[in-house]
Amino acid sequence: MKKSKFIAAVLIIAVMLMGAGYAAWNETITINNTAETGELKVGFKKLVWQSGLQTYPKIIAPDHVNANVVHGEKTTKVNISNMYPGGIVRFEAMIENFGTIPAKFASVKVNLNECSKEMKENLRVFGEICIWENSSAGTRPQIIKLPLKEEIKLSQLEKFLNDNLKNIELKPGAWFTFDIDDEYKKEIKAKFKDYDIDSEECLFFHLPMSVGNDLENKNAKFDITFNFKQFNK
């Protein structure tokens, strides 16, 4: 009987020790997660060098015409004064997607509140919009061209940009500039000797020779603001 009690006691102790052993075997698995949001950031490029030749923004005016441009991140301000019939001003700018997610064009606002009525209706605009993407080969392939097929009035510029840039998407690192269609470049070069066909990417503002004396002492001062939204909105 004593032997049986002894064996029973040993079994109980063994079971207790096994329980203690099981209790000692614990393991914790931890999963560390990092979630980072992207950035939506599109704006005017303030300075760009292309083979040491090109800077942005830039406005080029003939002798006697006063023209300047002031850039913010989203808005560029253009002021043209002392313009004359036959005069032409060239405006260069680049708008780039500096963010990490694709950006879709939302709207553009051309604020003409400080522009004279006569200049709104008589100053002509021509050129085209060129959209570019980065390339692993280091080239700049043009992926879409939206030409101004003929001159439009300054008062029509906002509608033209909104109509033609609707739903255009800029991938991260992509950008768009203004330019002139290749078929017109030689013709323009013949008229404006200082126009550089190879390096200038311009939007042209032109006052026709046919305008009357009512255009004397009129200024063209306007702002252009571009707005973008995230690509899936």
C-alpha positions, 0 to 999 in steps of 0.5 A, a space after each residue: 500500500 505504501 508502494 502504491 501511494 509512493 507511485 501515485 505521488 510520483 505520478 502526480 508530481 510528474 504531471 505537475 512538472 509537465 504542466 509547468 513545462 508546458 507553461 514555460 513554452 511560450 512564443 510571441 510573433 510580432 509583425 511590424 508594418 509601415 504605411 506611408 502616404 504618397 504626395 500630390 505636388 504639381 507646379 511650375 518649375 522655377 529653374 531647369 538646365 537642358 544641356 546648359 542652354 535653357 532656363 525657366 521661367 523666361 519671357 523674351 520680348 523685342 526691343 521697346 516692349 516691356 515684359 516680365 514674368 513672376 512665378 509662384 508654385 501654382 501661378 505665373 504672373 505675366 505683364 506686357 506693356 508698350 506693345 506695338 502692332 506686329 510685336 511678339 512676346 515669347 513665354 516659356 514655362 514648365 509644369 512638372 509633377 514633383 510628387 510620388 503619385 500620378 496627377 490629373 489635370 483639374 482646371 486652369 484659371 486665366 485671370 484677366 481682371 487687370 488686363 484692358 478690354 482691348 488687349 483681351 480681345 486683340 492680343 493673339 496667342 499661338 503655340 502648342 502644349 507638349 507633354 513629356 515623360 522621363 525615359 530610362 534612356 535619358 531621352 525626352 519622348 513626346 507623348 502628346 501634342 495639343 496644338 493651337 492650330 490657329 491664333 486665338 484671342 487672349 480672352 479664349 486662352 482659359 477655355 482652350 487650356 481647359 478643353 484640351 488638357 481635360 483628364 490629361 495625366 502626369 505621371 511622377 516626374 512627367 512635365 509639360 511645356 509650350 512649343 511651336 509645331 515643327 511645320 511652323 518653326 521655319 516660318 516663324 524663324 524667318 520673321 523673328 531672327 532671334 527665335 532659337 528653333 532648337 532650344 526655345 519652347 514657347 507660347 507666343 503672344 502677338 499683336 496683329 498689324 491691323 489693330 487701330 489706335 485704340 490699342 495705344 497705351 494698353 497693358 496686358 497683365 494676367 495670371 495663369 493658375 493650374 490646378 491638379 487632382 489625384 489620378 483616381 478622382 
